[in-house]
Amino acid sequence: MSDDSLKARVDAAFAALPLVAILRGLKPAECEDAARALYERGFRLIEVPLNSPDPFDSIAAIRRILPRDALVGAGTVLEVAQVARLKEIGADLVVMPHADTAVIRAAKAAGLACVPGVATATEAFAALAAGADALKLFPAEQINPTIVKAIRTVLPVGTRLLPVGGIAPDTMQPFLEVGVAGFGLGSALYKPGMTTEQIAERADAFVASWTALNPR
């Protein structure tokens, strides 16, 4: 995959719905139904954190069943070796809780999109210099909209900022007012043991809120 085609896919996924589904705790036996439910509701960014049961199996299965306009990959990526494994199974996306530039560079060298976690301007600039496609503001509970506004003013125009942590359908607006590009959705979207119907219901609530706050 060329960098140009990766960039086009990233841009298209964010344009479609800039909400990252974080499926922490998902099991391989559940992954296909969950992924289809999310895709049918517009989600094009899906991650299975690596501290889930058999995460590489789930990621590979989801990647096989979803069209190429979805970006599928891992969250809680901590090591360069994990990036190599993701490349082997055809993943598209590396999401991190931190801003380890070695992992970011490995992801980009492997042709994968990378969204590292940052909490300061220093981390943000280092991550962008290493090739980050977007920045995960984590934990969002500690990075309030006032702080986001201050950080955003010094970052390059067009930098995608995605608050992650404690995001619910009714907590997005204050962040959107200061210019974030989207959100990472954790336990408010998915918790282990949920049925496909429950996942779909929560996904619908997030999409409805996003649509209401971003009329086209």
N, C-alpha and C positions, 0 to 999 in steps of 0.2 A: 504494500500500500504506500503510495507516495504521500509526502507531507501535504501536497495540495488537496488530494482526495480526502485525507483525514480532516483537514481544516474545513472542507466543504461539509463533511458529515457532522462535525461538531457544530458548525454554524446552523445547519439544518435542524439538528436535534434541539438546540436551544431555541430556535425560532418556533419550533412546533410546540414545545412545552418545557420551559426551563426549570423543571422540578425533578430532582434526582430521587428515585425510590431506593431507600436503604433497607435491604431485607435481612437485617441481622437476626441470625438464628434459623434462617430458612433451611429446610432439609431437602436433599435431592428428590425425594419422593413427592414433594409438594411444589417443586420449583416451576414446573412447566405450566400448571394451572394458574399459579400466582402471576407469572410473567405474562401469560396471555391476557389475563384480566386487566393488568396494568396497561399493556400495549393497546388493548381495545379502547381504553379510556384516554388515550393520547400520550401516555408516558413513553419517552424515547431515550431516557437515561436511567439505567438500572444497575445497581451494584449489590453484590453479596459480600458482606464483610468477611475477611479471612478468619475471624474467630467464630464463624458459623460451622455447623457440622458438615464435613466433607465439601468445603466451599468450591473447590475447583471442579468437582463433579457437577454441582449446580450451575456454575458459570458456563461450563461447556455445554450443558444441556439447554440452557436458556439461549445461548448464542446460536445453537443449531436450529431452534424452532422460530426465532423471531427474524423478521426481515432485516435487511442491512441498514435501514434507516434508524434502527435502534442501536445505541451504544451500550454494550454489556460488558461489565467487568467486576472488579473487586474493590472493596473498601478495606480500611485498616491495613493497607499495604505498608510494611515496615522495612523490607529488605530488598536489595537488588535481585537476589535469587528468586524472590516471589514474582518479580516483574518477568523474569525469563520464563517461569512456569506459565504465567498468563499469556505470554506471546505464543507459547507452544500449543495452548488449547484454543487459540483464535479469539481471545478477548480483545476488546477495544479500549478499555477504560481502566485507569489506575487512580484510585481515590485514597488519600492519605490523611491521617489525623495531625500530621506534622509537616515541616518544610525541609526535609532532608534532601539537599540538592543532588546527592549521589543517586537517590531513588528517582528523582524527577528526570535527571539526565538519562538514566537507564530506560525509563519509560519512553522518552522521546526518541532515543536511539533505536528502540524496538518498534517504533511506529505506532505507539499507543497514545491516546489522549490522557492528560494528567491533571488532576485537580488536588493539589496539596492543601493541607490545613495551615492557616496562618492566624496570628492574633495581634501582630504588630506591623507597623510600616516596614521595619527592617526585614522581617520575615517575608513580607509581601514582595518587596523589591528583589530579594534574593531568589525567591521562587519564580518570579517572572523572568529574571535573567537566565535561570536554568531551563526555561522553556514551558512553564506552566500554561495550560490553556484557559484556566479559570482558577479562582482562589476560593477555597472553603473557609469561611469565617467561623472558627470553632474554638471554644464553645460559644454559641450565639447568646447564651444566657449571660455571659460576661462581657460581650461586645455589643453594647446597646446601640440603637440608631444614632445617637449623638457621636459615639466613637466611630461608627461606620462612616458617617458624613465627613468627619475629620480625615480619616484615612483615605477616603475616596478622592478628596480634593487634590492629593499629591500623587496619586497613581496615574499611569498613562490613560488617556481617554480611551474608552472602550473596554477597560479591564472588567471582566465579569466577576462579581462578588456574590457568593452564595452562602448566606447564613445557615448554619447547621447546629441543631441542638435546641430542643424545646419548641420547634416550629409547629404551629397548628393552623387550621384554616382562619382562625380569628386573630392570629398574631402577626400576620404577614404585612399588613398595611403600613405600620410605622417604618419597617425596613424598606418597603417599596418607595416610600416618600423621600428617602435619602438616596435612592438610585441603585439599589441592588438589582442584579440581573435575574435572580431566581433563588431557589432554596433546595437544601437537602432535607428530606423528610424521613424521620426515623420512626420512633414508637407510636407517634400519632397516626402513622399510615399502616405500619405493620408490626405485629408482635408474634412471636412463635406460638403456634397452635391455632391461629386464626383460620377460619374457613375462607374459601375463595370468595364467597358472598360477602363476608365481612371486609375483606380486602377491597373488593369492588366498591362497597358502600363508602369506605373511607376515601378511596381514590376519587370517587365522584364528588365528595365534599370538598376536597382540595382543588379539583379542577373547577368546580363551580365558583369557589372563592377567587381563584386566580383569574378566571374569566371576568368576574364582576369587577375586580380591581384593575384589570387591563383590557378594557373594551377596545375592540378593533374597529 
